[in-house]
Amino acid sequence: MIVCSCNVLTDHDVRSAVTATDEVARSAKQVYGCLGCSAECGRCARTIKKIITEALGACARECCEGCPHTAAHAAVEGIGADIAA
């Protein structure tokens, strides 16, 4: 599925960028950097963040555990409480 029509990026491209590097991409900006492009209109940023969270799975929850900002970020981004728990 195309998630960024400006740069013609697919969900597979985003997942590959997240899992293929030693330094984990945790933001849309980092994913764009890994893929050699940059955000144009920005409408895909929320979808990219959701794909990042799904791709990291338990790792994302473990890394965020105990972070005082996790609940606030989850509420703002509309991500379920399972990340904050």
N, C-alpha and C positions, 0 to 999 in steps of 0.2 A: 504494500500500500504506500502511495506517495504521501509523505507527511510534510514536506516542504516543496511547494511547487516553484518557488523562486529559484532554488538550487537543484531541483529534481532529486531530492533525497527520499529514500524509502525507509520504512521502519527497520528493514534488514541492515541498511547502511548505518543507522543510528546504533542498533544493537552491536554491530561489528566494531564500531568506534569505541563503544563502552567497554567491551570485553577484550579487545585486541591489544591494549596497551598495558604497560606496567603501572603507569599512573592513571588511575580511574577517572574518567571524565564524569563529573557530577553536575555539570550545568550545560545548557544549550550552547553557550559560547565556547566551552571546552570541546564539545562535540563538533561544532563547526570548525574549530581549529584543527582537530584531528582529521577532518575530511577535506581540509584545504579550501574552505569557503567561509563566508560570513553571513550573518543574518541580513535579510533585505527588509521585509515588511514586519517580521517578528510574530506573525500570527501562529506559527508552528511551535513557538517556544514551550507552551504548556504541554503540547502533545509530546515533544521531545523529552521534557522532564518526566512525564509519565512513563515513557519507554525506558528511560534511564533507571527509574525506580523499579520497574518490572524486571529489567535485565539484571540489576544488582541483587534483587530479592532479599534473602536473609542477610547478606552483607550490608545492605543499606540500613536495615533495621538495627543490626548490631553496632554499626558505626555511629548511628544517631542515638543509640540508647543512652539516656542520661543527659543528653544535650538539652539545655533549657530552651533552646530556640526551636526544637523539633515540633512541639505542639503548635506554635505560632505559624511555622512554615506550612505544616499540614493543613491548618485551617485556611490560610490564605490561598494555597494552591489547590484546595479541594481534594486533597489526598485523604484517604480514609484513616481512621484512628488506628488501624493495624500497624502503621509505620511508627506512630508515637508510642505504641504499647510495647 
